[in-house]
């Protein structure tokens, strides 16, 4: 009886010791986060990679391991963040607005109330390039042509539809619309399988460098006029902008820059994401701001102030904690 009692006490103490050690062990486990980006030729992928690299450099301090995933783009990223399949994602400002308001792809599912903004990044221009031999000199000339408007799940698809609609063009009936990924479009254009393609992206961009470097000559098409002025005036996430053709795409047939309109890339997460993780990522990006700006030419226009613009969803508390500490809010 006595021996049984001693063994029981020993087992009890062992259990207490194990249970007492559990919080420390759990705390020692790395916190894994995945950042959803876009196609590898766009700016989202290197953006996610840069953020992950900054956080991983401080893994001993934050105990966070960040990885990057190439995805279908904005809509996919927001939905994956909401379902918990991704911890963070890069998404166009218009898609952030539509998700939090329950519009467009979220009309049936309703407002994505747990969506949270972290910061905005670079401006993205809705850009249209066309083959010279297709005789496309304006958006109106796209009627009857084979045009890639972007794959389902990408932010650019709705931008393309908005641009076409501003000119009174029905993408389902007036053009031969393709829904392929942006990375595939330059090759298809050069092969003569499409006549033009839209792509919402920061410049300079690899897809447009590829499109303008082939044997088939191409030119950038302006997206401007009364319809676009009205569109920009009614949609708070759009703004007029310019495609810097002359400095970046010498292979294009254009003689100068092209007018268009655009959105901003934003970094989003869920309200369920722990404050400490969001705080760490925000802090590393902002405290390595000058280094971050040098990672891509599209970032050169960034300021710490404009990285808090274009955010429709509530700012995550972890990010807000840093902004208040840094005097940005």
Long-range contacts (C-beta under 8 A, 24 or more apart in sequence): 27-63, 28-63, 29-63, 30-59, 30-63, 30-64, 30-65, 31-62, 31-63, 31-64, 31-65, 31-274, 31-277, 32-64, 32-65, 32-66, 32-67, 33-64, 33-65, 33-66, 33-67, 33-87, 33-88, 33-277, 33-281, 34-66, 34-67, 34-68, 34-69, 34-86, 34-87, 34-88, 35-66, 35-67, 35-68, 35-69, 35-86, 35-87, 35-88, 35-89, 35-90, 36-69, 36-71, 36-76, 36-77, 36-80, 36-81, 36-86, 36-88, 36-89, 36-90, 37-68, 37-69, 37-70, 37-71, 37-77, 37-89, 37-90, 38-70, 38-71, 38-72, 38-73, 38-74, 38-77, 38-90, 38-154, 38-182, 39-70, 39-73, 39-181, 39-182, 39-183, 39-207, 40-70, 40-183, 41-182, 41-183, 41-205, 41-206, 41-207, 41-210, 42-182, 42-183, 42-201, 42-205, 42-206, 42-207, 43-122, 43-124, 43-201, 43-202, 43-205, 43-265, 43-296, 43-298, 44-73, 44-90, 44-265, 45-70, 46-295, 46-296, 47-90, 47-121, 47-122, 47-265, 47-295, 47-296, 48-88, 48-90, 50-292, 50-295, 50-296, 51-267, 51-281, 51-284, 51-285, 54-284, 54-285, 54-288, 54-292, 55-280, 55-281, 55-284, 57-284, 58-280, 58-284, 62-276, 62-277, 62-280, 64-277, 64-280, 64-281, 66-281, 72-151, 72-152, 72-153, 72-154, 72-181, 73-150, 73-151, 73-153, 73-154, 73-155, 73-156, 74-153, 74-154, 74-155, 75-105, 75-152, 75-153, 75-154, 75-155, 76-153, 76-154, 77-268, 78-112, 78-115, 78-268, 81-115, 81-268, 81-269, 81-270, 82-112, 82-114, 82-115, 82-270, 84-270, 84-272, 87-269, 87-270, 87-273, 87-277, 88-118, 88-267, 88-268, 88-269, 88-273, 88-281, 89-267, 89-268, 89-269, 90-121, 90-265, 90-266, 90-267, 90-268, 91-155, 91-265, 91-266, 91-268, 92-124, 92-155, 92-156, 92-159, 92-200, 92-237, 92-263, 92-264, 92-265, 92-266, 93-120, 93-237, 93-263, 93-264, 93-265, 93-266, 93-310, 93-311, 93-312, 94-155, 94-158, 94-159, 94-235, 94-237, 94-238, 94-263, 95-155, 95-158, 96-237, 96-266, 96-268, 96-310, 96-311, 96-312, 96-313, 97-236, 97-237, 97-312, 98-158, 99-313, 100-312, 100-313, 101-312, 104-158, 112-313, 113-271, 114-270, 114-271, 114-272, 115-268, 115-270, 115-271, 115-313, 116-268, 116-269, 116-270, 116-271, 116-273, 116-278, 116-313, 116-314, 116-315, 116-316, 116-319, 117-266, 117-267, 117-268, 117-311, 117-312, 117-313, 117-314, 117-315, 117-316, 117-319, 118-266, 118-267, 118-268, 118-269, 118-278, 118-281, 118-282, 118-315, 118-316, 118-319, 119-266, 119-267, 119-282, 119-285, 119-286, 119-307, 119-308, 119-311, 119-319, 120-264, 120-265, 120-266, 120-267, 120-306, 120-307, 120-308, 120-309, 120-310, 120-311, 121-264, 121-265, 121-266, 121-267, 121-299, 121-302, 121-307, 122-202, 122-264, 122-265, 122-296, 122-298, 122-299, 122-301, 122-302, 123-202, 123-239, 123-241, 123-262, 123-263, 123-264, 123-265, 123-298, 123-301, 124-200, 124-201, 124-202, 124-262, 124-263, 124-264, 124-265, 125-200, 125-201, 125-202, 125-203, 125-241, 125-242, 125-243, 125-260, 125-261, 125-262, 126-156, 126-159, 126-160, 126-163, 126-198, 126-200, 126-223, 126-260, 126-261, 126-262, 126-263, 127-198, 127-199, 127-200, 127-201, 127-203, 127-205, 127-208, 127-220, 127-243, 127-260, 128-163, 128-196, 128-197, 128-198, 128-220, 128-221, 128-223, 128-260, 129-189, 129-196, 129-197, 129-199, 129-208, 129-211, 129-212, 129-218, 129-219, 129-220, 129-221, 129-252, 130-195, 130-196, 130-218, 130-219, 130-221, 131-189, 131-192, 131-195, 131-196, 131-216, 131-217, 131-218, 132-216, 132-217, 132-218, 132-219, 132-253, 133-216, 133-217, 134-195, 134-196, 136-195, 136-196, 136-221, 137-221, 138-221, 138-222, 139-163, 139-164, 139-167, 139-169, 139-221, 139-223, 140-167, 140-169, 142-169, 142-174, 142-175, 142-195, 142-196, 143-169, 143-174, 143-175, 144-174, 144-175, 144-176, 145-175, 145-176, 145-195, 145-196, 146-175, 146-176, 146-178, 146-193, 146-194, 146-195, 146-196, 147-175, 147-176, 147-177, 147-178, 147-194, 147-195, 147-196, 147-197, 147-198, 148-177, 148-178, 148-179, 148-180, 148-182, 148-185, 148-188, 148-194, 148-196, 148-197, 148-198, 149-177, 149-178, 149-179, 149-197, 149-198, 150-179, 150-181, 150-182, 150-198, 150-199, 150-200, 151-179, 151-180, 151-181, 151-182, 152-179, 154-181, 154-182, 155-200, 155-263, 156-182, 156-198, 156-199, 156-200, 156-201, 159-198, 159-200, 159-263, 160-198, 160-200, 162-231, 162-235, 162-238, 163-198, 163-223, 163-228, 163-231, 163-261, 166-225, 166-227, 166-228, 166-230, 166-231, 167-225, 167-227, 168-227, 182-207, 183-207, 185-211, 186-210, 186-211, 186-214, 189-214, 189-216, 189-218, 190-214, 190-215, 190-216, 192-216, 196-221, 200-262, 200-263, 202-265, 202-296, 202-298, 202-299, 203-243, 203-244, 203-248, 203-297, 203-298, 204-244, 204-247, 204-248, 204-249, 204-297, 204-298, 208-248, 208-249, 209-248, 209-249, 209-251, 212-249, 212-250, 212-251, 212-252, 213-251, 217-253, 218-251, 218-252, 218-253, 219-252, 219-253, 219-254, 220-245, 220-249, 220-252, 220-254, 220-258, 221-258, 222-258, 222-259, 222-260, 223-258, 223-259, 223-260, 223-261, 224-259, 224-260, 224-261, 228-261, 231-261, 232-261, 237-263, 237-264, 237-310, 237-312, 238-262, 238-263, 239-263, 263-310, 264-309, 264-310, 266-310, 266-311, 268-313, 269-316, 271-316, 273-316, 273-318, 274-318, 275-316, 275-317, 275-318, 275-321, 276-318, 277-318, 278-316, 278-317, 278-318, 278-319, 279-318, 279-319, 279-321, 279-322, 280-318, 282-318, 282-319, 282-322, 282-323, 283-322, 286-322, 286-326, 286-328, 304-328
